[in-house]
Amino acid sequence: MSARVLVVDDVPHNVKLLEVRLTREYYDVITAENGPRALELARDRDPDIILLDVMMPGMDGFEVCRRIKESPDTSHIRVIMVTSLSDRSDRLRGLEAGADDFLTKPVNDVVLFARIESLVRLKRAMDEWRLRETSRESLDAIAAPGDALGTDGRGADILLVEDNAPLAANIEAALGEDDHRVVVCARCDEALKLLEGRDFDLVVVTLLLDGQDGLRLCSQLRTTESTRHMAILTIVDEGDIDRLTKGLELGVNDSIFTPVDRHELLARARTLVHGKRYQDRLRASYERSIEMALTDGLTGLYNRRYFETHLQTLLDRSRAAGRPLSLIMLDIDKFKSINDGHGHGAGDDVLRETARRLNANVRTFDTVARIGGDEFVILMPGSALDEAVAAAERLHAGLIEAPVTLAKGETLAITASVGVAEADTIGDDVAASLVRADEALYEAKRRGRNCVATLAAVEGEVVLGAPVG
Amino acid sequence: MSARVLVVDDVPHNVKLLEVRLTREYYDVITAENGPRALELARDRDPDIILLDVMMPGMDGFEVCRRIKESPDTSHIRVIMVTSLSDRSDRLRGLEAGADDFLTKPVNDVVLFARIESLVRLKRAMDEWRLRETSRESLDAIAAPGDALGTDGRGADILLVEDNAPLAANIEAALGEDDHRVVVCARCDEALKLLEGRDFDLVVVTLLLDGQDGLRLCSQLRTTESTRHMAILTIVDEGDIDRLTKGLELGVNDSIFTPVDRHELLARARTLVHGKRYQDRLRASYERSIEMALTDGLTGLYNRRYFETHLQTLLDRSRAAGRPLSLIMLDIDKFKSINDGHGHGAGDDVLRETARRLNANVRTFDTVARIGGDEFVILMPGSALDEAVAAAERLHAGLIEAPVTLAKGETLAITASVGVAEADTIGDDVAASLVRADEALYEAKRRGRNCVATLAAVEGEVVLGAPVG
């Protein structure tokens, strides 16, 4: 995959060397020779990946990494730290500064390209979800309560696939330090079954299994819808670059060589779990925002926007199939006086209870919507007027039979006026069929409220005007 | 990348051969020996890619492809048709049946794997946007009017990068048959500049340029945010498999060999443009659904949901910074009687005009929200009570100074009651600060409406109850 790579090193020769190798592979390369310049380019040129030298005069690589990961403008950029040392404490400092991976000089081309490809692929999937014009606050307003939990990388559910019991016990104990709950499983097929029944944040697969191929399991996880977005960490035999790169190619998120350093394992697991939770949250916000855009927050019923689109669809389908379509429109009698007389919130209680009673008394394929303050519509596909009138009588009876219990404990008797109309599926558009139903509702009001009415007039006589609302 | 591949061929030996080669590369392989079985597996096992033999007894590959692409359950699966002929008319029939590509037997492994990788990568990006629980109808309800245009693959804006003028003219003429508007450009750097200023649906890049590398341009398009999602079609010298596969690796969507067949070019361009438009539509629906979830459809102001989250954020920030925060709450006097007395829609006109006048009279960092029927709130970060009262007087004057012109042409004078309160940024939560503002509004009503009021009471005496709304 193509990617824009920012190479940061204070030694011009090193920069040049990497630039040539990366450009040959068609990466788009930009370069910086010190930390402040790197920060500037990270912000202005939107690189996908930063190859960041650790040892630089002035601001060192750790500090650059920390600042990149802290700023909302650049935190999505993936950082690979490049060091001449393979010192574990340096790796840890890097991971703690937010680095996505470490490479040791001299950098092996196969590993470098595999790592870049893997990070870019994961980054692009995330980029799809990054909110552009809307702020993080919008996300908070949409996220379900409890979603905010997912900002930490601890306390996760982890599945460990390892058939060597003592090694498994060691890893489990290490992960326990971050309050992870670890399930150990010795067989790949067993792991797949466990994953079907339960949601894990991270799967740790060792590629050291006896007679089983951990990479095959990784591939299966990535091809299955329900496990596609799970974070995967592989544990690879030291120096087994083939298996390391093949894993990255298959979509493994991160790898760690044996012998496993406890602190490094914890740091990498934390990063993966944190990323997974953030991504889950973005995905959930999408589905939730669609739901919220189409439903009424107070009652949970469909809103006017969805209703109108759906009515158009039903008109088209009914016309095509030569089947009838009826509308029931109702409102609560003297709704304004409920709010005025019973304090704030009483009206809301009545609307919620009305929605509940309506939903309980319609067929599964009828649509109940709240299209205005106390105005509800039920769409009945396949029903002609007489059937809709019978349904309306039932709905009306269900609404008024028992008083509504308000939040404060009082009860309140309500009545409702109901209009029923059959759409002219050949001549009506959305507005015209709404007018029909509205006129029927008006007829019910005219007859003294608290009743079900239809339009007595001949269809042709109905005056079509603007829809109500 | 890992992928689930469905191999369909009526000759068991052919199936086995492909299965072994694909499994060795860690693809997850399922197989079918006839069309009906292939359709079943496509529906039930959710493959990413189908390698589909053309010549099969009973239902042939074209028919299988057509059915897969027609069904909403399977249309997202990518289909590569495998044929022993390289007959152009077969290729065309396949493309018209919706096939994503063609491979000729014997299948070259390098091309096969490059094609699978490329298709899977593009598919995964789309999969991110596929709506799960919500239907296509939800999308229609969210899509902006006009978005529906994008269901066809004709009439697109296409940029053609080709330095051979006669060849460019031929391609342009061919694309004109589908009403595409083609801009021809001979240089890659010029192409990049053109793309900055204008939105194209498709870029056609020939890899035959003199002294310029078209692949470099493809890579640059993919690494730049604004052109990342553009469809790219390369024209490759017949047999130049290296450049073909490198292009696919870089994110090129499709390729065609020279000599270019006019019908094949048109068919491929149509598929790409159609896919690009559909994807744009999914992306737009995301941003739009978030906007709709947080704003009020009638006035375009923020809704109560966003308002409450934002108020919480401002309370936290104001407390942290030791700065004041004030709220102005207002409603239109006797709003109910406007609807009752002036017919449907008059109330809506008044609310829209109120929103407009409020927005025109606040500072850029103030937030105006409609939190109930005719109830508006303005949040003023950094402002203490006296400053907020001055602002409220100004808003009030702006609201009542001129009558509102209704859609029908009549004008209507309105008045409004306004309450102003400063939040106690240390002790107040969202509900408590709303109660303060509501009590101030109540005070304005008590004083005879059409005025600005604050709470005269000592802060401690304010009775905190449930928020209004």
Interface residues (C-beta under 8 A of the other chain):
Chain A: M1 S2 A3 R4 Y26 Y27 D28 D46 D48 R121 R124 A125 E128 W129 L131 R132 E133 T134 E137 S138 D140 A141 I142 L215 R216 C218 S219 Q220 R222 T223 T224 E225 K246 E249 L250 G251 R283 S285 Y286 E287 R288 S289 I290 E291 M292 A293 L294 G297 R304 R305 Y306 E308 T309 H310 T313 K336 H344 G345 D348 G373 A466 P467 V468 G469
Chain B: M1 S2 A3 R4 Y26 Y27 D28 D46 D48 R121 R124 A125 E128 W129 L131 R132 E133 T134 E137 S138 D140 A141 I142 L215 R216 C218 S219 Q220 R222 T223 T224 E225 K246 E249 L250 G251 R283 S285 Y286 E287 R288 S289 I290 E291 M292 A293 L294 G297 R304 R305 Y306 E308 T309 H310 T313 K336 H344 G345 D348 G373 A466 V468 G469
